[in-house]
Structure formats: C-alpha cells, structure tokens
C-alpha cells in the first residue's frame, strides 16, 4: 500500500480516536480531574485501542504480534513523555491554556507517531531475494 493511503488511514484512526479522547479530556478536566491525570488515562486507553486498528487496517501488518506491540508501546511511551513534558512546561510553568497545548500536542505527535509506525513498528519486511 502506498504511503499516502496509509497516512490517510492513520489520519482517520487518529482523528476519530483523538476527537473522542479530546472530548473526554475536556469532560474529565471540567469534572475536576487534573490535566496531566486526564491526559494519562486517555493516552493509555487510546494507545491500546489504536494499536489494533493501525496494525490491521492502516498498515496491514502480519508480522509478530508481541514485537510490534512492544515497539508500539515504546513509541507511544516516548510520545506520552513528550506530551507530559509539554504540559508541565507550557501549562504549569508558562501558564498557557491546557486546552490549546493539548490540542497542539495531539497534532504534532501524530506526525511523529505515523513515521515511527511506518518505518519501525510495522515496517514491511524486505522483499525476499530470489535465486536466479
């Protein structure tokens, strides 16, 4: 499958997941949950939910389940830490609105995660060399 078709599928999965997640983030924070706690809860749920959609539908990956899941969790762990650091820096220290910072982080981390998934987590094996 061409990269742009994968990117469109990745975008669809991500937009659907993040729209729902962002609405739940606003609901949780308005209900009194701290912004970092709400992000953490929803990040964990979203990571495992999107793994199955991206593995099967976006990238059509048929490789090893456990190794791809481990790489996926590592990629999302890195993304989580960048997200958490950004909230701490821009919201806690600089006083910017958490709603805006979280929205920006969703978009910027999506590109990073697409590239990590395409070229590392769900990388297609090289074509077999034929003997001639």
C-alpha positions in Angstrom: 0.0 0.0 0.0 1.3 3.5 -0.8 2.4 5.7 2.0 -0.3 8.3 1.3 -3.1 5.7 1.6 -1.5 4.6 4.9 -1.3 8.2 6.0 -5.0 8.7 5.2 -6.0 5.6 7.1 -3.7 6.6 10.0 -5.3 10.0 10.0 -8.8 8.6 10.1 -7.9 6.3 13.0 -6.1 9.1 14.8 -8.8 11.8 14.2 -11.6 9.5 15.3 -9.7 8.4 18.4 -8.4 11.9 19.3 -11.7 13.6 18.8 -13.3 11.2 21.2 -10.3 11.4 23.5 -10.2 15.2 23.4 -13.9 15.5 24.3 -13.3 13.0 27.2 -10.3 15.1 28.2 -12.4 18.2 28.4 -15.2 16.3 30.3 -12.7 14.9 32.8 -10.9 18.2 33.4 -14.2 20.1 33.8 -15.2 17.4 36.3 -12.1 18.2 38.4 -9.6 15.7 37.1 -6.1 17.3 36.7 -5.0 17.9 33.2 -2.0 15.6 33.5 -4.1 12.8 35.1 -6.7 13.1 32.4 -4.1 13.0 29.6 -2.5 9.9 31.2 -5.8 8.0 31.5 -6.8 8.8 27.9 -3.4 8.2 26.5 -3.3 4.7 27.9 -6.7 3.8 26.5 -6.0 5.4 23.1 -2.7 3.6 22.8 -4.1 0.1 23.0 -7.2 0.9 21.1 -5.4 2.4 18.1 -2.8 -0.4 18.1 -5.3 -2.9 16.7 -6.7 -0.5 14.1 -3.3 0.6 12.9 -1.8 -2.9 12.8 -4.6 -4.5 10.9 -6.2 -1.7 8.8 -3.7 1.1 8.4 -0.5 -0.9 7.8 -1.9 -4.4 7.1 1.0 -5.7 9.3 1.2 -9.5 9.5 4.4 -9.8 11.5 5.0 -10.8 15.0 2.3 -9.5 17.4 4.4 -9.2 20.6 7.4 -7.4 19.0 5.1 -5.0 17.2 3.1 -4.3 20.4 6.3 -3.7 22.3 7.6 -1.3 19.7 4.2 0.4 19.6 4.1 0.8 23.4 7.7 2.2 23.3 6.7 4.7 20.5 3.7 5.8 22.5 5.7 5.9 25.7 8.0 8.4 24.1 5.0 10.3 22.8 3.5 10.3 26.3 6.7 11.7 27.9 6.9 14.5 25.3 3.2 15.3 25.9 3.6 15.3 29.7 6.8 17.4 29.5 4.9 19.9 27.2 2.0 20.2 29.6 4.4 20.7 32.5 6.4 23.4 30.7 3.8 25.3 28.8 0.8 25.0 31.3 2.4 24.5 34.7 5.4 26.9 34.2 4.4 29.3 31.5 0.6 29.5 32.3 -0.7 28.8 28.8 -4.2 27.2 28.5 -4.0 23.4 28.8 -6.8 23.0 26.1 -4.7 24.7 23.5 -1.4 23.0 24.4 -3.1 19.5 24.4 -4.6 20.2 21.0 -1.2 21.3 19.6 0.4 18.2 21.0 -2.1 15.9 19.5 -1.3 17.2 16.0 2.5 17.3 16.4 2.8 13.9 18.0 0.6 12.4 15.3 3.2 13.0 12.6 5.9 11.6 14.8 3.9 8.5 15.5 3.0 7.9 11.9 6.7 7.9 10.9 7.6 5.7 13.8 4.9 3.2 13.0 5.6 3.1 9.2 9.3 2.8 9.4 9.9 1.0 12.7 6.8 -0.6 14.4 5.0 -2.0 11.3 7.8 -1.9 8.8 7.3 -4.3 6.0 10.0 -7.0 5.7 12.4 -6.5 2.8 11.4 -8.5 -0.3 12.9 -11.9 -0.4 15.9 -12.3 -2.7 15.2 -14.7 -5.5 17.9 -17.1 -6.6 18.4 -17.0 -10.3 
